[in-house]
Amino acid sequence: NQVLEMFDHAYSNYMEHAYPADELMPLTCRGRVRGQEPSRGDVDDALGKFSLTLIDTLDTLVVLNKTKEFEEAVKKVIKDVNLDNDIVVSVFETNIRVLGGLLGGHSVAIMLKEKGEYMQWYNGELLHMAKELGYKLLPAFNTTSGLPYPRVNLKFGVRHPEARTGTETDTCTACAGTLILEFAALSRFTGTSIFEEYARKALDFIWEKRQRSSNLVGVTINIHTGDWVRKDSGVGAGIDSYYEYLLKAYVLLGDDSFLERFNTHYDAIMRYISQPPLLLDVHIHKPMLNARTWMDSLLAFFPGLQVLKGDIRPAIETHEMLYQVIKKHNFLPEAFTTDFRVHWAQHPLRPEFAESTYFLYKATGDPYYLEVGKTLIENLNKYARVPCGFAAMKDVRTGSHEDRMDSFFLAEMFKYLYLLFADKEDMIFDIEDYIFTTEAHLLPLWLSTTNQTISKKNTTTEYTELDDSNFDWSCPNTQILFPNDPMFAQSIREPLKNVVDKSCPRGISRAEESLGSGPKPPLRARDFMASNPEHLEILKKMGVSLIHLKDGRVQLVQHAVQAASSLDAEDGLRFMQEMIELSSQQQKEQQLPPRAVQIVSHPFFGRVVLTAGPAQFGMDLSKHKAGTRGFVATIKPYNGCSEITNPEAVKDKIALMQRGQCMFAEKARNIQKAGAIGGIVIDDNEGSSSDTAPLFQMAGDGKNTDDITIPMLFLFNKEGNIILDAIREYEAVEVLLSDKAKDRATIFKGKMIPNYIIDSNLEMENMDQKLTENDSHKQNSEEAASGPQDVGAASEEPEEGGESSDVADPGSLSPANADSASVPTSHQDSYVPGSEEAGAPEPACTSGDNQPQEQKTETEADSKVNWDNKVTPMESILADWNEDIEAFEMMEKDEL
């Protein structure tokens, strides 16, 4: 009854405030008409001025036993809807929502007519409209491959001069592979075979283009050449319903080739993508390598598909993981990371999780899934309900709303929620006689024996019989698959209960281990060392693989099927849960802002500032404004993982060391013991840079780190090489470790300013500013070689292979003016280096549009002050600015 009331609230508000518009805007209580509202990009391709929400809702009305409303709605569709609009729409969305909605409406209309009480006047009008729409979609298939264009003009097709489409070259796999149910049903209903033929041809082409070694398909494919454009593969957005339609096409049409293809793909999915309870995208050519570290919400349909396939255990595991995410955020975010943080915060009231909940309840009969359904209902009413319907969530973290209520909310969400709670006597027809499309529209199973104009020739080539008895379990029989035990599903869910909130199952105490009671994992997450060969061997035995990411981090992934035994797989799962908890504890630590490493010795004098990652231990540089200043020294051994063998070289200096082999805190303790006043850890991942990698924070070792009192900073490989190159060139290199870059006045406060800096300023005033670009480079080279007094005057970029780079003085830029809007973490006071020369020192600041690749040269404002007070400060500043502008104009022509 609660589901019915919620549906009435949404449906009546659409009919009252939005119809005949495509969708309801629930916050402003009006209809969304394409062209009258600001464009939302591809999202608007679903709108075709054909009363989308009403058509999408037709068969939902019958499922919810609202037959009178259904009869009225069908009459409105027949009377009001025009399918001949001059508008470009998505082939995929129009197929699943409009064509599927018309066919679903027709299916239940003829069922009601046969019962003899309702729809006695109906004469196939919805089917006629579906056929008209089908013909309007066919021009999209005019490609050599048979894959459809992603968009079509309902009035002019694709290549007509007025079509405004037909130039696209790519489409998603799901877009081209989610047609067979609707098109085949249209052919079977009408006896016109062309629709099914076109849909089959598209599926055949995708199957032939699969990656043969992995049997996976990519996300995006070129519709003309068949080349994969996006070569990552998963079960979420872009691919999801392709897999769904292979299995359901077998169920609806009875063609074994579809089942064989699905089984082949499914074996690959479970081998590479499924990492219970996660489903992570991989590369189709390197399926052991993850393509991303987050999941999108559309994969929530997959547990339901696994139920239909008969593979219940992973379905329960993934569903439980998703439910834990929902309990944390109230809704499933559009995307979330592998450690269950929000990646994309929107939630457009998607129904996929409700769909899987329904299928799992039907398969297991476990009342737990009724409780899950109640949670969904409560959250919708509490957080999404508004006076004019239900509003999508703009941000699940803040509870803010978006002015949209997509048609699929009425088409799918209420259908699955009602079926979840409905008893058999609540239904006016047997739902088991129908199959759900991806939009939850109903197609009767008797279509498999009607108008079979397509020969059921097996077009699957190179199909290899897979040794997996699980493939015999399609369309599962609960009496065979599941023991008559209400604890069956619970026993699978239990280990995952706390996977999201990180309160993992209680660890086994040492006393229990000594007594031999309880599980004893061979390796605990807190003890794991990535450099320990013995630990790596244990991980391999547990089915856990270690992947080195480009940014220098390591990622752990478990494939249970690769574990040595089921017990080892369980140990691996427990280890992964512990590791997630440890990672979470580190994430909960305060996110520190970036720090600065400023080279203050000759010939840099504070002009080179390197963005550094902070440490969650040691001296807090934000509380020591002066920072730590000293000469740098390379330690032995370079990894800093054992006692320092050259303490005399390190004492009272800032130690340089390489990342790896041990914990950061261990390195800090070793150099502190050797007398160092600070430490810089340089990334060992060749080519890493703060330009392309996110801010890196050095975590502790899980123990008390109060004994570490010196500051520790982290430099990526590219920035670290700048200091190493400077040491090779100048030997004595002095740096300042601070929370932010200091201007030169602060650096040299209380100290004698070197004469060569003053002399260079006077020399610069007399320099001819009309030097050609080649003369400028030559002058720079000569000055760099002439000694300290000339170096300070150099303001041009070094020649290729040079070891110094003159850059804008941090003191000439106010921190408030530093562009940091496009950097995820605050860089208000630090300057991101960005030279494209791997070995050259880099500029200390970025241009306003955050494009560090173009190196620019400025003349320092503070170095242009007339020391004899012959010019007023303001005049001097203005003169400096003019020189800066001229210098920038010259540098724009430089081909670095």
Buried (B, 14 or more C-beta within 10 A) or exposed (E): EBBBEBBBBBBEBBBEBBBBBBBBBBBEBBBBBBEEBEEBEEEBBBBBBBBBBBBBBBBBBBBBBBBEBBBEBBEBBEEEBEBEBEBBBBBBBBBBBBBBBBBBBBBBBBBBBEEEEBBEEBEBBBBBBBBEBBBBBBBBBBBEBBBBBBBBBBBBBBEEEEBBBBEBBBBBBBBBBBBBBBBBBBBBBBEBBBBBBBBBBBBBBBBBBBBEEBBBBBBBBBBEEBEBBBBBBBBBBBBBBBBBBBBBBBBBBBBEBBBBBBBBBBBBBBBBBBBBBBBBBBBBBBBBBBBBBBBBBBBBBBBBBBBBBBBBBBBBBBBBBBBBBBEBBBBBBBBBBBBBBBBBBBBBBBBBBBBBBBBBBBBBBBEBBEEBBBBBBEBBBEBBBBEBBBBBBBBBEEBEBBBBBBBBBBBBBBBBBBBBBBEEEEBBBEBEEBBBBBBBBBBBBEBBEEBBEBEEEEBBEEBEEBEEEBBEBBEBEEEEBBEEEEEBBBEBBEBBBBBBBBEBEEBBEEEBBEEEEEEEBEBBBEEBEBEBEEBBEBBBBBBBBBEEBEBBEEBBBBBBEBBEEEEBBBBBBBBBBBBBBBBBEEBEEEEBBBBBBBBBBBBBBBBBBBBBBBBBBBBEBEEEEEBBBBBBBBBBBBBBBEEBEBBEBBBEBBBBBBBBBBBBBBBBBBBBEBBBBBBBBBBBBEEBBBBEBEBBBBBBBBEEBEEBEBBBBBBBBBBBBBBBBBBEEBEEBBBBBBBBBBBBEBBBEEEEEBEBBBBBBEBBEEBEEEBEEEEBBBBBBEBBEEEBBBBBBBBBBBEEEBBBBBBBBBBBBEBEEBBBEEBEEEBBBBBBBBBEBEBBBBBBBBBEEBEBEBBBBBBBBBBBBBEEEEBEEEEBBEBBBEBBEEBEEBBEEBEE
